[in-house]
Amino acid sequence: MPHSQIGPIAVHFPERIETNAELQTANPDWDVSLIAEKTGIMQRHIAAPHETASDLAVKACKKLFEEHQIDPKSIDYLMLCTQTPDYPLPTTACLVQDRIGLSTRCGALDFNLGCSGFVYGLSMAKGLMASGQCKRILLVTSETYSKYISPDDRSLRTIFSDAAAATLIESTDQECLSGFEFGTDGSGADTLIVNDGGARCSEEAIQPRHRKRWSSRLYMDGPSLMSFTVGAIPQLVRDMMSKANLQSSDIRYLLMHQATRKMLEQLQAALQVDEAKLPIRLADRGNTVSCTLPILINDLRKENGIEKGSQNVLVGFGVGWSWAGCLWKA
């Protein structure tokens, strides 16, 4: 049976960089240094007014093709994870397929998941390859959450950043991705939500869990998300490792969705590990939603931090509530 492996990755950030110093100058009543201490974020990349998820995705894909000499016609399937699609319809993946020159015999789909999306994408790619339908899959994550955030939103504006990552999933003879575990709890839908712009009438829409403090279309209840994460994710990791008969010493990295420093530090404490095992990389790019895991993998590869054959854990969690994890043998 054919297996799948995480191949090369290319990342694209929007040109505009918004620093904490700029936010402090524009908003003298904000305590930006205190916020940064909790989030670990010093700057964010912000998409231009007319720059969309498909634009970022196209640039990431073209960068991947150029840097790794990949023929676009060799791609069998394109999966695009985004919660900021260009349109309600058509599928943004179809737009990207045309713009990057993939074959018209190529499959293409969008899937709407946030911070768990990369792991979900790996799972779907694994299934497509195991069934013999595909040999080369392009898994793209692309988010422009900044378009949902108002300039006066002190909470969200200091956290979320825009980005795209293109990951080639390749066929291999060895099992590299395994032990997938998933979790879903829709009762948490009201803790991170954009409740307009869909087909649900505004008077019937899910309402934010608590009073909205700012005018952003995006609402986030940080404390509830923190409580959910610290409750669910350590158990997810323990379950995966137990089923695979692995000890902590067998794992090189616990690669987690890069939400905020405070949240990741709480996960470190719950799992009794330090930053050498559970890295935190937020300072210069912020929370890029579904893009954080491929960006993190790409960073560590460039630093020669991921040894070939090492066993790692990948975990995404957040909006939904949705969470997912897997084992990855590099």
C-alpha positions as CSV (number, residue, x, y, z in Angstrom):
1,M,0.0,0.0,0.0
2,P,1.4,3.4,-0.9
3,H,2.1,5.8,2.0
4,S,2.5,9.6,2.1
5,Q,5.2,11.9,3.3
6,I,5.6,15.7,3.9
7,G,7.7,16.9,1.1
8,P,9.1,20.4,0.4
9,I,7.3,23.5,1.7
10,A,7.2,27.1,0.5
11,V,5.9,30.0,2.5
12,H,4.7,33.4,1.4
13,F,4.0,36.4,3.7
14,P,2.3,39.6,2.5
15,E,4.7,42.5,2.0
16,R,3.2,44.8,4.6
17,I,4.6,44.3,8.1
18,E,2.8,45.8,11.1
19,T,5.0,46.2,14.2
20,N,4.1,46.6,17.8
21,A,5.9,49.9,17.8
22,E,3.6,51.2,15.1
23,L,0.5,50.0,17.0
24,Q,1.7,51.7,20.1
25,T,2.3,55.0,18.3
26,A,-1.1,54.9,16.6
27,N,-2.8,53.8,19.9
28,P,-1.0,55.5,22.8
29,D,-3.7,54.2,25.3
30,W,-2.8,50.5,24.5
31,D,-0.3,48.7,26.7
32,V,1.3,46.9,23.7
33,S,4.3,45.7,25.7
34,L,2.1,43.9,28.2
35,I,0.1,42.4,25.3
36,A,3.3,41.2,23.6
37,E,4.5,39.6,26.9
38,K,1.4,37.4,26.8
39,T,1.2,36.7,23.1
40,G,4.9,36.6,22.3
41,I,4.2,38.5,19.1
42,M,6.2,41.5,18.0
43,Q,5.0,42.0,14.4
44,R,2.5,40.6,11.9
45,H,2.1,40.4,8.1
46,I,-1.0,42.1,6.8
47,A,-2.5,41.4,3.3
48,A,-3.1,44.5,1.1
49,P,-6.7,45.7,0.8
50,H,-7.2,43.9,-2.6
51,E,-5.0,40.9,-1.7
52,T,-6.9,37.7,-1.0
53,A,-6.3,34.1,0.1
54,S,-5.9,33.0,-3.5
55,D,-3.3,35.6,-4.2
56,L,-1.2,34.5,-1.3
57,A,-1.7,30.8,-2.2
58,V,-0.6,31.4,-5.8
59,K,2.6,33.0,-4.7
60,A,3.4,30.2,-2.3
61,C,2.7,27.6,-4.9
62,K,4.8,29.3,-7.6
63,K,7.6,29.6,-5.0
64,L,7.4,25.9,-4.3
65,F,7.6,25.0,-8.0
66,E,10.5,27.3,-8.7
67,E,12.6,26.4,-5.6
68,H,12.2,22.6,-5.9
69,Q,11.9,22.2,-9.7
70,I,8.3,20.8,-9.5
71,D,6.3,20.5,-12.7
72,P,2.8,21.8,-12.0
73,K,1.4,19.2,-14.4
74,S,2.7,16.5,-12.0
75,I,0.2,17.4,-9.3
76,D,-2.8,15.1,-9.1
77,Y,-4.8,16.9,-6.5
78,L,-5.0,20.4,-4.9
79,M,-6.4,20.8,-1.4
80,L,-6.8,24.4,-0.1
81,C,-7.5,25.0,3.5
82,T,-8.9,28.5,4.2
83,Q,-11.5,30.3,6.3
84,T,-11.2,33.5,4.2
85,P,-12.2,32.3,0.7
86,D,-12.3,34.7,-2.2
87,Y,-16.0,34.0,-2.8
88,P,-18.8,31.9,-1.3
89,L,-18.6,30.1,-4.6
90,P,-16.8,29.1,-6.8
91,T,-14.2,27.1,-4.9
92,T,-11.0,29.1,-4.3
93,A,-9.0,25.9,-5.1
94,C,-10.4,26.0,-8.6
95,L,-9.2,29.6,-9.1
96,V,-5.8,28.6,-7.8
97,Q,-5.6,25.5,-10.1
98,D,-6.1,27.7,-13.1
99,R,-3.7,30.4,-12.0
100,I,-0.8,28.1,-11.2
101,G,-1.2,25.9,-14.3
102,L,-2.2,22.6,-12.9
103,S,-3.7,20.0,-15.2
104,T,-7.4,20.1,-15.9
105,R,-7.4,16.4,-14.9
106,C,-6.3,17.5,-11.4
107,G,-8.7,17.3,-8.4
108,A,-9.3,20.5,-6.5
109,L,-11.2,21.3,-3.3
110,D,-11.5,23.8,-0.5
111,F,-12.0,22.7,3.1
112,N,-13.0,25.2,5.8
113,L,-10.9,24.5,9.0
114,G,-8.8,26.8,10.9
115,C,-5.9,25.9,13.2
116,S,-6.5,22.1,12.9
117,G,-6.6,22.3,9.1
118,F,-3.0,21.3,8.2
119,V,-3.3,18.0,10.1
120,Y,-6.7,17.3,8.6
121,G,-5.2,17.9,5.2
122,L,-2.4,15.4,5.9
123,S,-5.1,12.9,6.8
124,M,-7.1,13.4,3.6
125,A,-3.9,13.2,1.5
126,K,-2.9,10.0,3.2
127,G,-6.2,8.5,2.4
128,L,-6.1,9.6,-1.3
129,M,-2.6,8.1,-1.7
130,A,-3.4,4.9,0.2
131,S,-6.4,4.3,-2.1
132,G,-4.2,4.7,-5.2
133,Q,-6.0,7.8,-6.4
134,C,-3.0,10.2,-6.2
135,K,0.7,10.2,-6.2
136,R,1.4,13.9,-5.7
137,I,-0.8,16.2,-3.7
138,L,-0.5,20.0,-3.2
139,L,-1.7,20.9,0.3
140,V,-2.1,24.7,0.6
141,T,-3.1,26.7,3.6
142,S,-3.9,30.4,3.1
143,E,-5.5,32.8,5.5
144,T,-6.3,36.5,5.6
145,Y,-7.9,36.9,9.0
146,S,-6.9,40.5,9.1
147,K,-9.8,41.3,6.8
148,Y,-12.2,40.3,9.7
149,I,-10.5,42.6,12.3
150,S,-11.2,46.2,12.9
151,P,-8.3,48.7,13.4
152,D,-9.5,49.5,17.0
153,D,-9.5,45.8,18.1
154,R,-6.7,45.7,20.7
155,S,-7.1,42.0,21.3
156,L,-7.2,40.4,17.8
157,R,-5.2,43.0,15.9
158,T,-2.1,42.2,18.1
159,I,-2.4,38.4,17.4
160,F,-3.5,37.4,13.9
161,S,-1.3,37.5,10.8
162,D,-1.8,36.6,7.1
163,A,0.2,34.0,5.2
164,A,0.1,31.1,2.9
165,A,2.1,27.8,2.8
166,A,2.3,25.3,0.0
167,T,3.3,21.7,1.0
168,L,4.0,18.9,-1.5
169,I,2.7,15.6,-0.2
170,E,4.6,12.8,-1.9
171,S,4.1,9.0,-2.2
172,T,6.5,6.8,-0.3
173,D,7.0,3.1,0.5
174,Q,7.4,3.8,4.2
175,E,4.7,4.8,6.7
176,C,5.6,8.4,7.7
177,L,2.3,9.8,8.8
178,S,0.3,7.7,11.3
179,G,-1.6,7.6,14.5
180,F,-4.2,10.2,13.5
181,E,-6.5,11.4,16.3
182,F,-9.3,13.9,15.9
183,G,-11.6,15.9,18.2
184,T,-14.7,18.0,17.6
185,D,-16.9,19.9,20.0
186,G,-19.3,22.3,18.2
187,S,-20.5,23.6,21.5
188,G,-17.5,25.9,21.4
189,A,-18.5,27.5,18.1
190,D,-19.5,30.7,19.8
191,T,-15.9,31.3,21.2
192,L,-14.3,32.0,17.8
193,I,-16.7,33.1,15.1
194,V,-17.5,35.4,12.2
195,N,-21.3,35.2,12.3
196,D,-22.1,37.2,9.1
197,G,-21.6,36.7,5.4
198,G,-23.0,33.2,5.2
199,A,-26.5,31.9,4.4
200,R,-27.7,32.0,8.0
201,C,-29.9,35.0,8.6
202,S,-28.4,37.5,11.0
203,E,-31.2,37.3,13.5
204,E,-30.8,33.5,13.6
205,A,-27.0,33.4,13.7
206,I,-24.9,32.0,16.5
207,Q,-24.1,34.9,18.8
208,P,-20.7,35.4,20.5
209,R,-20.4,33.8,23.9
210,H,-20.0,37.1,25.7
211,R,-20.4,40.8,24.9
212,K,-18.3,42.0,21.9
213,R,-15.9,44.6,23.1
214,W,-14.8,45.7,19.6
215,S,-16.5,46.1,16.2
216,S,-14.5,43.4,14.4
217,R,-16.4,40.8,12.4
218,L,-14.2,38.2,14.1
219,Y,-15.0,37.5,17.7
220,M,-12.7,35.5,20.0
221,D,-13.2,34.4,23.7
222,G,-9.6,33.9,24.6
223,P,-10.1,32.5,28.1
224,S,-12.6,29.8,26.9
225,L,-10.2,28.8,24.1
226,M,-7.4,28.6,26.6
227,S,-9.4,26.3,28.9
228,F,-10.5,24.1,26.0
229,T,-7.0,23.8,24.7
230,V,-5.2,23.0,27.9
231,G,-8.0,20.4,28.7
232,A,-8.0,18.6,25.3
233,I,-4.6,18.7,23.8
234,P,-2.4,17.1,26.5
235,Q,-4.8,14.2,26.5
236,L,-4.7,14.0,22.7
237,V,-0.9,13.7,22.8
238,R,-0.9,11.1,25.5
239,D,-3.5,9.0,23.6
240,M,-1.4,9.1,20.4
241,M,1.8,8.1,22.2
242,S,0.1,5.4,24.2
243,K,-1.5,3.8,21.2
244,A,1.9,3.9,19.4
245,N,3.8,2.6,22.4
246,L,6.0,5.7,22.4
247,Q,7.6,7.5,25.4
248,S,8.4,11.2,25.6
249,S,12.1,10.3,25.0
250,D,11.1,8.8,21.6
251,I,9.8,12.1,20.3
252,R,12.1,14.8,18.9
253,Y,9.5,17.6,18.6
254,L,6.0,18.3,19.8
255,L,5.0,20.7,17.0
256,M,1.9,22.6,18.0
257,H,-0.3,25.2,16.4
258,Q,1.3,28.5,17.2
259,A,-1.6,30.3,18.9
260,T,0.0,32.6,21.5
261,R,3.1,32.2,23.8
262,K,0.9,32.0,26.9
263,M,-1.1,29.2,25.5
264,L,1.9,27.2,24.3
265,E,3.7,27.7,27.6
266,Q,0.6,26.2,29.4
267,L,0.9,23.2,27.0
268,Q,4.6,22.9,27.8
269,A,3.8,22.8,31.5
270,A,0.9,20.3,31.1
271,L,3.1,18.0,29.0
272,Q,6.2,18.6,31.2
273,V,8.5,19.7,28.4
274,D,10.4,22.8,27.5
275,E,10.9,24.9,24.4
276,A,13.6,22.6,23.1
277,K,10.9,20.0,22.6
278,L,7.8,22.2,22.1
279,P,9.1,25.2,20.1
280,I,7.5,28.6,20.1
281,R,8.0,30.7,17.0
282,L,5.6,33.6,17.0
283,A,7.6,36.8,17.4
284,D,8.0,37.8,13.8
285,R,4.9,36.4,12.1
286,G,2.0,36.1,14.7
287,N,-0.8,33.5,14.6
288,T,-1.2,32.5,11.0
289,V,-4.1,30.1,11.7
290,S,-3.9,27.0,9.5
291,C,-0.4,28.0,8.2
292,T,1.4,27.9,11.6
293,L,2.4,24.2,11.4
294,P,3.9,24.1,7.8
295,I,5.7,27.4,8.6
296,L,7.1,25.9,11.8
297,I,8.3,22.8,9.9
298,N,9.8,24.9,7.2
299,D,11.7,27.0,9.8
300,L,13.1,24.0,11.6
301,R,14.2,22.3,8.3
302,K,16.1,25.4,7.4
303,E,17.9,25.3,10.7
304,N,18.6,21.5,10.2
305,G,16.6,20.9,13.3
306,I,14.5,18.0,12.0
307,E,16.7,15.0,11.5
308,K,15.7,12.4,8.9
309,G,14.0,9.5,10.5
310,S,13.1,11.4,13.7
311,Q,9.7,10.8,15.3
312,N,7.6,14.0,15.8
313,V,4.1,14.9,16.9
314,L,1.9,17.4,14.9
315,V,-1.1,19.0,16.6
316,G,-3.5,21.6,15.5
317,F,-6.4,23.1,17.6
318,G,-8.8,25.9,17.7
319,V,-11.9,27.3,16.0
320,G,-14.8,24.9,15.8
321,W,-13.9,23.6,18.4
322,S,-11.7,21.3,16.2
323,W,-8.5,19.6,17.1
324,A,-6.3,16.9,15.4
325,G,-2.9,15.3,15.8
326,C,-0.7,12.7,14.2
327,L,2.7,11.2,14.3
328,W,5.2,12.2,11.7
329,K,8.4,10.3,10.9
330,A,10.6,12.8,9.1
